[in-house]
Amino acid sequence: MGTARSKRLFRKARGLIPGGVNSPVRAFSAVGGEPIFASRARGAKVYDVDGNSYVDYLCSWGPLIAGHGHPQVMASVRKALAEGSSFGLSTAIEVEMAQLVTDAFPSVEMVRFVSSGTEATMSALRLARAATGREVLVKFSGCYHGHADSFLSAAGSGLATFGIPQCAGVPSSLARSTLTLPYNDVSTFERAMLTVGRKVAAVIVEPVAGNMGVVPGTLKFLRALRQACNRYGALLIFDEVITGFRLCFGGAQNMLGIAPDITCLGKIVGGGFPVGAYGGKARLMKELAPQGPVYQAGTLSGNPVAMAAGVATLRLLKRKSRYAELEKKTAELVRGIRERAREAGVDVVINTVGSMFTVFFRSGEVRCYEEAKESDTAAYARFFSKLKERSVLFPPSQFETCFLSLAHTKRDISATVDAAGSAFRFVSGPGS
Ligand SMILES: *Cc1c(COP(=O)(O)O)cnc(C)c1O
């Protein structure tokens, strides 16, 4: 397995781009620090500049649920591109996209498109603060809501990977108006709301957390959030940037039967292009400019090429069997990995929901960030490296989720199970 070109590019990149990367986890430093420079991808396979190929469980961190370069998505993108890349004017496809999203989410009557998940959550919080006239934000440790200032304490994803408890450069006044509580802990949440409830603008949560590894929110916990928000007049924000269109045609909220006040979307709705979205009841969304006093804008918002990728992806997913197919494949893979771990005598817990899963290197359950953090990250790094040697690409951090796509085949899955078998033997082997 050659790595010379990737190594050379990384050396050069480090002199030009901070850490050599445009998003921290891509540096692979939590698993040994040799990043992959991708050259192309097709279906479930990604290829690097050294000519290696990998069965890809990143799927660009979630967006590519249809697989890389899906013919229908690509055709839709090419068609849009032929008409022009951006106009800074309204287009028909934005209206079509808004129709698809509002049809899929009963709690979303109106939706505004932006260019990233970060913009979606940041704008949702601004809207919640404006609508309630309050400032306090309640969030949960291990959840990640993008990199806007207010969300960067005790957050998941890259901050978990690099052990950054509180991001530098965030004004202390903002940090003071953010309350971070343990995930899935109803009594701590209710006690906190008893004291600050009337000052809370919004409670934001990943209903199925993906950014501390996969940790599903319990029905009891999520219902308690809904009830407390009703009682104290705070808005409930579901950050469904990962879960939107990942678990069903709609969000985790459809499966849970809990309606948030604001829903944030990203990743899949862009079909591999930069798109985010946030939406809710019309009455609330009308607070946004130009109708209302809450300003939010974007030069490239609703970009027609990105919308074309999103619309094509959602159309593909609309056929219900797609989700059944994804779940069946994922269950088969998870079963295989679990068996191989047992055979090798390695303690792991695999959390899985729909087509997402995380192999945690620990023996007890993982229900919150505190438990996720007790995982043996060094063992994960060895597991990751061995998988990579065997042409399987897992996320380069314990605190992320694997994603399957429609393009993963039975053969990909059995190759992955075999690779996991040898990786577990390596983890448990002498010298480890
Ligand atoms: C990825 C992610 C974001 C941020 O989206 P970007 O497009 O990376 O800005 C926000 N929330 C959740 C739950 C995410 O997984």
PDBQT file of the ligand as one rigid body, heavy atoms in Angstrom, charges set to zero:
ROOT
HETATM    1  C1  LIG A 501     -22.084  18.227  10.706  1.00  0.00    +0.000 C 
HETATM    2  C2  LIG A 501     -22.993  18.759  11.730  1.00  0.00    +0.000 A 
HETATM    3  C3  LIG A 501     -23.219  20.137  11.895  1.00  0.00    +0.000 A 
HETATM    4  C4  LIG A 501     -22.435  21.167  11.144  1.00  0.00    +0.000 C 
HETATM    5  O1  LIG A 501     -22.640  21.118   9.770  1.00  0.00    +0.000 OA
HETATM    6  P1  LIG A 501     -21.504  21.743   8.789  1.00  0.00    +0.000 P 
HETATM    7  O2  LIG A 501     -22.117  21.602   7.449  1.00  0.00    +0.000 OA
HETATM    8  O3  LIG A 501     -20.278  20.932   9.014  1.00  0.00    +0.000 OA
HETATM    9  O4  LIG A 501     -21.322  23.152   9.205  1.00  0.00    +0.000 OA
HETATM   10  C5  LIG A 501     -24.171  20.535  12.790  1.00  0.00    +0.000 A 
HETATM   11  N1  LIG A 501     -24.861  19.637  13.519  1.00  0.00    +0.000 NA
HETATM   12  C6  LIG A 501     -24.674  18.315  13.399  1.00  0.00    +0.000 A 
HETATM   13  C7  LIG A 501     -25.500  17.373  14.198  1.00  0.00    +0.000 C 
HETATM   14  C8  LIG A 501     -23.714  17.829  12.519  1.00  0.00    +0.000 A 
HETATM   15  O5  LIG A 501     -23.475  16.522  12.450  1.00  0.00    +0.000 OA
ENDROOT
TORSDOF 0
